[in-house]
Amino acid sequence: MYTHVLSFAALAAALVAAAGPADAQVRRGHVVAGRSAAGHGFAQWRSASRQPGSATVRRGLQTSDGRGYRHERSRDHGSGHYSADRSTQFNNGRGATTSRDANWGDGSFNGSRTTSLNNGNSFGRTTSATNNGDGTANYSSTLTGPQGATRTVSGTVPHRP
């Protein structure tokens, strides 16, 4: 079993070092492999890749008895947009992925957040707002539950003198 952990650690180290450097990009990572006091082997890793406007971080843990997880988060932003994704997956099949997106400009905003579970359920919300140009704004927000039920709230924000 320990040889599997060491080969997994070698694979993780190769993945961290495989990609070549790009312009204005920073890549960092590390891998730790060893044995616990009880004699169980483990491999733990982390890598990060950053460049202007975006970043990705990955980390994980694998044990010689088959337990472990991997987590990844990334973000991308610029003028008028933002997106972020997070995913955590466990060796036992459980896990979740969350995505957030937002766009704005020309007096409007659209945003969403969705979480998807490995069992097929998902839930989240979407929100939009629009400036009417007369000091008022319209908004709408829809929530979706894990069983598929939705609820929408919408209205107009009045002008305040």
C-alpha positions as CSV (number, residue, x, y, z in Angstrom):
1,M,0.0,0.0,0.0
2,Y,2.8,2.4,0.8
3,T,4.2,2.0,-2.7
4,H,0.9,3.3,-4.1
5,V,1.1,6.4,-1.9
6,L,4.7,7.0,-3.0
7,S,3.7,6.6,-6.7
8,F,0.8,8.9,-6.1
9,A,3.1,11.5,-4.6
10,A,5.4,11.2,-7.5
11,L,2.5,11.7,-9.9
12,A,1.4,14.7,-8.0
13,A,4.9,16.2,-8.0
14,A,5.1,15.6,-11.8
15,L,1.8,17.4,-12.3
16,V,2.9,20.4,-10.3
17,A,6.2,20.6,-12.3
18,A,4.8,19.6,-15.7
19,A,3.5,22.9,-17.0
20,G,6.1,25.4,-18.3
21,P,6.1,29.0,-17.1
22,A,4.1,31.6,-19.0
23,D,4.4,35.4,-19.2
24,A,3.5,37.1,-15.9
25,Q,2.5,33.8,-14.3
26,V,3.5,32.4,-11.0
27,R,3.3,28.7,-10.3
28,R,4.1,27.1,-6.9
29,G,3.5,23.7,-5.4
30,H,4.7,21.1,-3.0
31,V,4.2,17.5,-2.1
32,V,4.7,15.8,1.2
33,A,4.7,12.0,1.6
34,G,5.3,10.0,4.8
35,R,4.0,7.7,7.5
36,S,1.9,8.6,10.5
37,A,2.8,7.4,14.0
38,A,0.5,4.5,13.5
39,G,2.4,3.4,10.3
40,H,-0.2,4.6,7.7
41,G,1.2,6.2,4.6
42,F,0.0,9.5,3.2
43,A,0.7,11.9,0.4
44,Q,-0.4,15.5,0.6
45,W,0.0,18.1,-2.2
46,R,-0.8,21.7,-3.0
47,S,-0.2,23.8,-6.2
48,A,-1.1,27.3,-7.1
49,S,-1.0,29.1,-10.5
50,R,-1.6,32.8,-10.6
51,Q,-1.6,35.4,-13.3
52,P,-3.2,38.9,-13.6
53,G,-6.9,38.5,-13.4
54,S,-7.0,34.8,-12.5
55,A,-5.8,32.2,-10.1
56,T,-6.1,28.4,-9.6
57,V,-5.3,26.5,-6.4
58,R,-5.4,22.7,-6.0
59,R,-4.8,20.6,-3.0
60,G,-5.4,17.1,-1.8
61,L,-4.6,14.3,0.5
62,Q,-4.4,10.5,-0.2
63,T,-3.8,7.9,2.5
64,S,-2.6,4.3,2.1
65,D,-6.0,3.0,3.3
66,G,-7.8,4.6,0.3
67,R,-9.1,7.7,2.0
68,G,-8.5,11.2,0.7
69,Y,-9.9,14.2,-1.1
70,R,-9.0,16.8,-3.7
71,H,-10.0,20.4,-3.7
72,E,-9.7,23.0,-6.5
73,R,-10.7,26.6,-6.6
74,S,-10.3,29.1,-9.4
75,R,-11.3,32.6,-10.1
76,D,-11.2,34.9,-13.0
77,H,-12.1,38.6,-13.0
78,G,-11.8,41.7,-15.1
79,S,-13.7,44.8,-16.1
80,G,-17.4,44.0,-15.8
81,H,-17.1,40.3,-14.9
82,Y,-16.2,37.9,-12.1
83,S,-16.3,34.1,-11.9
84,A,-15.2,31.6,-9.3
85,D,-15.5,27.9,-9.1
86,R,-14.8,25.5,-6.1
87,S,-14.9,21.8,-6.1
88,T,-14.2,19.3,-3.3
89,Q,-14.3,15.6,-4.1
90,F,-13.8,12.8,-1.7
91,N,-12.6,9.2,-2.5
92,N,-15.9,7.8,-1.1
93,G,-17.8,9.5,-4.0
94,R,-19.2,12.5,-2.0
95,G,-18.5,16.0,-3.2
96,A,-19.8,19.3,-4.4
97,T,-19.0,21.9,-7.0
98,T,-20.0,25.6,-6.6
99,S,-19.9,28.1,-9.4
100,R,-20.4,31.9,-9.0
101,D,-20.6,34.3,-11.9
102,A,-21.4,38.0,-12.2
103,N,-21.5,40.5,-15.0
104,W,-22.2,44.2,-14.8
105,G,-22.1,47.3,-17.0
106,D,-24.4,49.7,-18.8
107,G,-26.7,50.0,-15.7
108,S,-27.3,46.3,-15.3
109,F,-26.1,43.4,-13.1
110,N,-26.5,39.7,-13.5
111,G,-25.2,37.2,-11.0
112,S,-25.6,33.5,-10.1
113,R,-24.4,30.9,-7.7
114,T,-25.0,27.2,-8.3
115,T,-24.0,24.3,-6.1
116,S,-24.1,20.8,-7.6
117,L,-23.8,17.7,-5.4
118,N,-22.5,14.4,-6.6
119,N,-25.8,12.8,-5.8
120,G,-27.4,14.8,-8.6
121,N,-29.0,17.5,-6.5
122,S,-28.3,21.1,-7.2
123,F,-29.4,24.4,-5.7
124,G,-28.6,28.1,-6.1
125,R,-29.8,31.5,-7.0
126,T,-29.8,34.0,-9.9
127,T,-30.1,37.7,-9.4
128,S,-30.5,40.6,-11.9
129,A,-30.9,44.3,-11.5
130,T,-31.4,47.1,-14.0
131,N,-31.1,50.8,-13.6
132,N,-34.1,52.4,-15.2
133,G,-32.4,55.8,-15.8
134,D,-35.0,57.7,-13.8
135,G,-33.6,57.0,-10.3
136,T,-35.4,53.7,-9.9
137,A,-34.1,50.1,-10.5
138,N,-35.8,46.8,-11.2
139,Y,-34.5,43.6,-9.5
140,S,-35.3,39.9,-9.6
141,S,-33.9,37.1,-7.6
142,T,-34.8,33.4,-8.1
143,L,-33.8,30.8,-5.5
144,T,-33.8,27.1,-6.4
145,G,-33.8,24.4,-3.7
146,P,-32.1,21.0,-3.9
147,Q,-35.5,19.3,-4.6
148,G,-36.1,21.7,-7.6
149,A,-38.6,24.1,-5.9
150,T,-38.1,27.7,-6.9
151,R,-39.1,31.0,-5.4
152,T,-38.8,34.4,-7.2
153,V,-38.7,37.8,-5.6
154,S,-38.8,40.8,-7.8
155,G,-39.7,44.5,-7.6
156,T,-38.7,48.1,-8.2
157,V,-36.5,50.1,-5.9
158,P,-38.1,53.6,-5.8
159,H,-36.3,56.9,-6.3
160,R,-35.3,58.6,-3.1
161,P,-35.1,62.4,-3.1
